[in-house]
Amino acid sequence: MDTIFVKQVNKFIRDKRPYITNSNLCDIFQSGDLLEIGFKSKQCKNDFTGSCIMCDYGRSYKVGTIQAYLEEMNLILKTHSKGIRYLLLCSNGSILDKYQISTELLIEILKKAQHCNIPNIIIETHYQDVTIDRLNLIKSIINKPVIIEMGLETVNPKYQKTLFMKGINLEQYTKTINRIQSYGFDVELNLMLGLPFLSRKEQLEDTIQSINWAICHKCTPVVFPINIKPHTLLRYAYDKGFYQPVSIWLLILLLDSLEPNALSCTLIAWYGNRDESYPDDIQTILPESCDNCRNLFVSFVQKFLNTKDYHKRKLLLKKLINNSTCTCYQKIKREIKQSKNNFDENYSHFYLQLQKDFGKIISEGTNK
């Protein structure tokens, strides 16, 4: 099966989405003691080429002056930094990518981060943009604890090749991790739960394997239950019946399955607490839960993230499961028990449907 064709279809679908149109140059998101500032600029290179069938960071036709970005950053820090312990700096792609964020702008962003009252700095980027020059630059400006956050998604080579298609090589990735750690920086790795075309059991096992890989490499795993975003190939797969939303209880089962060290280290992100749908457009489909368990889960997450003690986290999981009054937890347990390993078959059917729906369109576009 041709991944180039899959990327072409993904790009074709994405090209129909709106541009980011709000007037702000920076996006903000706050959760607990973390404040995220996203510097919107152009488009993620992987997004542009059609990689990552579930992802959409958005594309912006507007790039501001350095002063304009800094003015917005100043205002955000002035009004949102109370009680914040972690400042996450990112872009709609990779903040260390010179194409998206110039070196001159990055220097000023880092200076502002160093001089603000938030004690810890997180820099989210793609691993191929973590160069010695960029690390030296960060080290020369930031004296606070630094965390480099990178997308890994899965350590399974087959899923990397068929679902993400952004050229992650685990050997090179490991070298990048070692390089970052040699500077005294910590590393967080973003992992996905609920990959398409996998059974529930496969989804669970894949994320556990990826978490264990991250911990073996002295990194902090950050688990992202998948959202189904509009204008993505995953949304197409959902509309055609090839994908079902991930249950929030699969995340609970995942956490409850982890060994003590893994459970103590693992963080949770994007569990349905964040909707970045376009205005007046198709809505993002968030991880699945009923009204009863959704309220329980929101309360659980913040308590879970407020402690890294294994026994306290295990007790929180036990209380959440025991306090649930719906059938969602038992439903996902049944789905796992009845699961069959059928990724290859499911992906093959999906690919044939892609050829049927887009083969002619892509061929005609290529030959123009």
TIBARO-989020 format. One record per residue: z, y, x of N, C-alpha, C in turn. Coordinates in steps of 0.2 Angstrom, whole numbers, plus 2048, in hexadecimal, padded with zeros to 3 digits. Atoms other than C-alpha are relative to their C-alpha. Layout:
ZYXZYXZYX ...
END
This chain:
8007FA804800800800800806804 8017FA7FC7FB8118068058067FF 7FB7FB80180981D8097FD807800 8037FA8007FD82B80C7FE8027F9 8027FF8077F68297FA8068027FC 7FA7FF8038088297F4802808801 7FE7F97FE80C83A7FD7FB8047FD 8057FC8037FB8417F78028017F8 7FE80080780183D7E58068047FF 7FA7FC8008128447E87FF807801 8027F97FE80B8547EF7FC8037FA 8037FE8067FF8557E08048027FA 7FB7FF80580D8547D4804806801 7FC7FB7FE8188607DD7FC807800 8047FA80080A86D7DF7FF8037F9 8007FD80780B8707CC8078037FE 7FA7FD80281D8767CC800807801 8007F97FF8228887CB803802807 7FD7FE7FA8268927DA8078037FE 7FA7FD8018388987DD7FF8087FE 8017F98028388A97D3805804800 7FB7FB8008498B07D3800805806 8007FA7FB84C8C07DD8047FF806 7FC8017FA8598B97E87FD7FC806 8028037FA8558B47FA8057FA802 7FB8057FE8658A97FB8027FC7F9 7FD80480586B89B7EF8077FF802 7F98017FE87E8987EE8027FA7FB 7FD8058048878897E88087FF803 7F98007FE89A8877E98037FA7FC 7FD8068038A48777E68067FF804 7FA8017FC8B68757EB801806805 7FF7FC7FA8B987C7FC7FA801804 8078007FC8A687C8017FC8067FC 8047FB80289B88B7FF7F97FF804 8078017FE8888888017FC806800 8057FA80087C8968067F97FD802 8078027FE8698918057FC806801 8047FB7FE85D89C80D7F97FE7FE 80680280384D89B8037FA803804 8067FD7FC83D89C80E7FB7FA800 8068047FF82C89480C8017F97FC 80080780382C8818098027FB805 7FE8067FC8348718117F97FD802 8068037FE82786981C7FE7F97FD 80180780382A8588157FE8017F9 8027FF80782985F8047F8802800 8077FE8008188678087FB7FA801 8048067FE81185680F8007FB7FA 80080580681684C7FF8057FB802 7FB8057FF8258438078068007FB 7FA80080483583E7FE7FE8007F8 8038018078308387EC8058037FB 7FB7FE80584083E7E4803808802 7FD7FA7FE84384F7ED7FC8067FE 8037FA80183F8617E9804806802 7FD7FA7FE84686F7F37FD8077FD 8037FA80283A87B7EB7FC804805 8057FC7FC82D8877F28018077FE 7FF7F980282F8997F47FA804804 8067FC7FD8208A57F7803807803 7FD7FA7FD82C8B37FC8057FF806 7FC8007FA8348B580D803807802 7FD7FA7FF8408C3810801802807 7FF7FD7F98448CE81F8077FD802 7F98027FD8538C982A8058047FD 7FB7FB80385C8D88238027FE7F9 7FF8028078598D28118047FA7FF 7FC8068008608C1814807801802 7F97FF7FE86F8C781D8048047FB 7FD7FC8068738D480F8037FB7FB 7FE8058058738C58038067FC802 7FA8057FD87E8BA80F806804800 7FA7FC80088A8C88118048017F9 7FE7FF80788C8CB7FE8037F97FE 7FE80780288E8B87FB8077FF804 7F98017FC89C8B78098058047FD 7FB7FB8038A58C68028037FE7FA 7FE8028078A68BF7F08017F97FF 7FF8078018A78AC7F38047FC805 7FD8047FB8B08A88028087FF800 7F98018018C28A87FB8017F87FF 7FE8078018CA8967FD7FA7FC803 8058047FD8BA8908068027FE807 7FF8027F98BC8858157FA7FE804 8068037FD8AA87F8187FA8057FD 8067FC80289A88A8187FA7FC802 8068047FF88A8808167FA805801 8067FC7FF87B88981D7FA7FC7FF 80680480186A8828177FA8047FE 8067FD8038598868117FD7FC7FB 80380580584D87F8047FB7FC804 8048047FB8488738128057FE806 7FC8027FA84F873823801807804 7FF7F97FD85888382A7FF800807 8018007F985587E83C7F8800802 8078007FF84287D8397FE807801 8037F97FF83A88D8417FB8027FB 8057FE80582C88D8348048037FA 7FD7FD805839890827805805801 7FB7FB7FE84789A82F7FE801808 8017FE7F98428A483F806800804 7FA8007FB84D8A384E8048077FF 7FC7F98018518B684C8048007FA 7FC8008068578B383A8067FB801 7FB8057FF8608A383F806803804 7FA7FD7FB86A8AD84D8048047FC 7FC7FB80486F8BA8408057FC7FB 7FC8048058758AD8338067FC804 7FB8037FC87F8A4841805805802 7FB7FB7FE8878B48468058027FA 7FD7FE80688C8B88348057FA7FF 7FC8068028938A6832806800805 7FB8007FB89D8A88428068057FF 7FB7FB8018A58B883D8038007F9 7FD8008078A98B482B8077FC801 7FA8038008BA8AD8268007F87FE 8018078028B489B8228017FC806 7FE8037FA8BB88F82F7FB7FB803 8058067FE8AD88182F7F98027FE 8077FE80289A8838307FD7F9800 80580580088E87682A7F9802800 8077FE80087C87782E7FC7FA7FE 80480680387086C8237F9801803 8078007FE85F86882B7FD7F9801 8048077FF85285A82F8027FE807 7FE8027F985685083E7FB802805 8067FE7FB845854846801807802 8007F97FE84A866847807801804 7FA7FF7FC85A8638507FE7FF808 8028007F9854867862806803804 7FB7FE7FC85E86B871800808800 8007F880085887E8708048027FA 7FD7FE80685F87E85E8087FF801 7F98017FF86F876863804805805 7FD7FA7FB8728828728018067FC 7FF7FA80486F8908668068007FC 7FA80180487C88A85A806801804 7FA8007FC888887868802807803 7FF7F97FC8868988708038057FB 7FE7FB80588A8A185F8077FE7FC 7FB8028048968968558067FD804 7FA8037FD8A889285C8047FC7FB 7FC8038058AE88B84C7FD7F8800 8028078018AD8788487F98007FC 80780080389A8748447FF7F97FE 8038068038938668397F98017FF 80780080188186283A7FF7FB7FA 80280580687B85A8297F97FF800 80780280086B8508297FF7FB7FA 80280580586284681C7FE7FA803 8028077FD8618338207FE7FC7FA 80180380686182D80E8017F8800 7FF8087FF86081A8137FE7FE807 8018037F98608108237FB7FA7FF 80480680185480381B7F9803802 8067FE7FE8438058247FA8007FA 8058018058397FF8158008067FB 8007FA80584080C8097FF806803 8027FA7FD83E8198167F9801800 80780080082C8158177FD8017F9 8038008068288138058038067FB 7FD7FB8058348207FC801807803 7FF7F97FD83782E8097FA802804 8067FF7FC82882D815800807804 7FF7FA7FC82F83B8208017FE808 8008017F982E8328318077FF803 7FA8017FC84082E8348007F9804 7FF8067FB8428228438077FF802 7F98017FF85381B844802800807 7FF7FF7F985281A857801807802 8007F97FF84E82C8588058047FD 7FB7FD80485A83184B8077FF803 7FA8027FD868828854801805807 8007FC7FA8638328648028077FE 7FF7F980286484285A8088017FE 7F880080287683D853804801807 7FC8007FA87C83A8657FF807804 8017F97FD87484B86B8058057FD 7FC7FC80487D85485D8087FF802 7F98017FE88E84C861802802807 7FF7FE7FA88C84F873802808801 7FE7F980088E86286F8068017FC 7FA80080389E85E8668008027F9 8017FF8078978608558007FA7FC 80080680589A8548467F97FF7FD 80680180488C84C83C8027FD7FA 80080380688A84982A7F97FE7FE 80680380287D83E8237FF7FF7F9 8018008078768408127FD7F97FE 80380680287382F8097FF8007F9 80180080786C82B7F88027FA7FD 7FF8058048728207EB7FC8007F9 8058018068668197DD7F9801802 8078007FE8568177E77FB7FD7FB 8048038058478137DB7FD7F9803 8038068008408027D98057FA803 7FB8047FE8507FA7DF8047FE7FA 7FC80280585B7F07D4807803801 7F97FD7FF86D7F67D18047FD806 7FD8037FB8737EA7DD7FE802807 8037FD7FA8677EF7EA801807802 7FE7F97FF86B8017E7807801804 7F98007FE87D7FE7EA8007FD808 8008037F987A7F37FA7FD804805 8047FC7FB86E7FF802804806802 7FC7FA7FE87A80E8018067FD804 7FA8037FC8898038077FD7FF807 8028017F987E7FE8167FF806804 8017F97FD879810819806803802 7FA7FD7FF88B8168188037FD807 7FE8047FA8908088257FD802806 8047FE7FA88280D831803807802 7FE7F97FE8888208308077FF803 7F98017FD89A81B8348007FD807 8018037F98958108427FD805805 8037FB7FC88C81F849805806800 7FB7FB80089C82A8477FE8067FC 8027FB8058948348398047FF7F9 7FD80080789B8398287FA7FF7FB 80580180589183281A8018047FA 7FF7FC80688D83D80B7FB7FD7FB 8048038058878347FB7FD8047FB 8037FC80687B83C7EF7FD7FB7FB 8038038058788337DF7F98047FE 8067FD8018668367DB7FF8047F9 8037FC8068608447CE7F97FF800 80880180184F8427C67FE8077FF 8027F98018478537C97F98007FE 8077FF8038388597C07FB802806 8057FF7FB82785A7CA8017FC806 8008047FA82B84C7D57FD7F97FE 80380780282483A7D68067FC7FD 7FB8048038358337D18008027F8 8007FE80883483D7C07FA7FC7FD 8068048038228357BE8027F97FF 7FE80780082A8247C28057FF7FA 7FB8018068388277B57FC8017F9 8047FF80682B82D7A87FC7FA7FE 80480680082181D7AB8047FA7FF 7FC8058018308127A98027FC806 7FF8047FA83180D7BB807802803 7FA7FE7FD8428157BE8058027FA 7FA7FE8048538187B5805804804 7FB7FC7FC8608257B98067FC803 7FA8047FD86E81F7C48068027FC 7F97FF80387F81D7BC805802804 7FB7FD7FC88D8277C28057FA802 7FB8057FF8978177C17FE7FB806 8028047FA88C80F7CE803803807 7FD7FD7FA89381C7DA8087FE800 7F98028008A58177D58007F9803 8008067FD8A18057D87FE800808 8017FF7F989A80A7E9806802804 7FA7FE7FD8A98137EE8067FB800 7FB8058008B48057E87FF7FA804 8028057FC8AA7F97F2801801808 8007FE7F98AD8028038067FD803 7FA8027FC8B87FC811804806801 7FC7FA8008C78078147FD806804 8037FB7FB8BF8118237FB8047FC 8067FD8038AF8148198028047FA 7FE7FD8068B8819809803807802 7FC7FA7FE8C38268137FB805802 8057FB7FD8B382E81B7FB8027FB 8057FF8048A782E80D8018067FB 8007FB8048A383E8047FB7FF7FA 80580080689A8417F37FD8077FF 8037FA80188D84E7EF7FB7FF7FA 8058008058818527E08017FA7FB 7FE8068048898467D47FF8027F9 8017FD8068828507C58048077FF 7FC7F980088C8607C97FB806801 8057FB7FE87C8697CD7F97FF7FD 80680180486D86C7C37FB806803 8057FB7FD85E8767CC7FA8007FC 8078018048518747BE7FD807800 8047F98008448827BD8018037F9 7FF7FD80684688E7AF7FA7FF7FB 80580180583D88A79F7FB7FA802 8048067FE8378797A68047FA7FF 7FD80680183B8677A6807800804 7FA8007FD84D8647A98017FA805 7FE8057FB85585A7B88047FB7FC 7FC80580385C8497B28057FE805 7FA8017FC86D8477B98027F9800 7FE8078018768377BD8047FF7FA 7FF80280787A82E7AD8087FE7FF 7FA80180288B82E7A58018027F8 7FF7FE807892830793805806800 7FB7FA80089D83F78E8077FE802 7F98027FF8AD83578F8017FF808 7FF8027F98AB82F7A17FE806805 8027FA7FC8A283F7A7806805801 7FA7FC7FF8B28497A48057FD805 7FC8047FC8BC83C7AD7FE801807 8038007F98B083C7BC801807803 8007F97FE8B084F7BE807801803 7F97FF7FE8C384F7C08017FC806 7FF8047FA8C28407CC7FD802806 8037FE7FA8B68477D8804805804 7FC7FB7FC8C08567DD8067FD803 7FB8037FE8CF84C7DF7FF7FB806 8028057FB8C683F7E97FE804807 8027FC7FA8BE84C7F5806804803 7FA7FC7FE8CF8557F78057FB805 7FC8057FB8D68458017FB7FC803 8038057FD8D083A80E8047FA801 7FB8057FF8DE82E80D7FD7FA7FC 8038068038D781C8098047FE7FA 7FC8038058E68177FE8008057FA 8017FC8058E58277F47FA8007FC 8068008038D38267F17FF7F97FC 8018068048D48147EC8048007F9 7FC8008078E28187DF7FC8057FB 8047FC8058D78267D87FA7FC7FD 8058058038C98197D68037FC7FB 7FC8058058D580D7CD8018047FA 7FE7FC8058DB81B7C27FA8027FB 8067FF8048C98207BD7FE7FB7FC 8028068038C480F7B98047FE7FA 7FB8028058D480B7AF8008057FA 7FF7FB8068D381B7A57F98017FC 8068008048C18197A08007FD7F9 8008038078BF81678D7F97FE7FE 8078018038AC81478C7FE7F9804 8038067FD8A18057917FC801806 8047FF7FB89880D79F8017FC806 7FE8037FA8A18057AD7FF7F8800 80280780189F7F37A67F97FF800 80780080088D7F77A37FD7FF807 8038017F98897FA7B58027FA804 7FE8077FD8937EB7BA7FC7FB7FE 8058068038887E07AF7FA801803 8067FF7FD8797E87B67FF7FE807 8008037F987E7E47C88007F9800 8008078018827D37C37FA7FC7FF 8078038028717D07BB7FB802804 8057FD7FC8687D97C97FC7FA804 8048047FC8597D17D27FD804805 8037FC7FB8527D67E27F88007FF 8078008038417DC7DC7FC807803 8027FA7FE83D7EC7E67F8800801 8078007FE82C7E67ED7FB7FF7FA 8048008068267E17DC8008067FC 7FF7F980482C7F17D37FB805804 8047FB7FC8247FC7E17F87FE7FF 8078028008147F27E07FD8027F9 8037FE8068127F57CD8008087FF 8007F98008178077CF7F9803804 8067FE7FC8098097DD7FA7FF7FC 8068018047FC8017D17FF8057FB 8007FA80580180E7C47FD806803 8027FA7FD7FF81C7D07F8800801 8088007FF7ED8167D57FC8017F9 8037FF8077E98157C28008077FE 7FF7F98037EF8267BE7FD806805 8027FA7FB7EB8307CE7FA7FE805 8058027FB7DE8267D87FA804800 8067FC8017CF82F7D2801807802 7FE7F97FF7D88407D3800801807 7FE7FF7F97DE83E7E57F97FF804 8068017FD7CD8377EA7FB806800 8057FB8017C38457E3803806804 7FD7FA7FC7CF8527EB7FF7FF807 8018017F97CE84A7FC7F9801802 8077FF7FE7BB84A7FB7FD8077FF 8037F98017B985C7F7800804806 
END
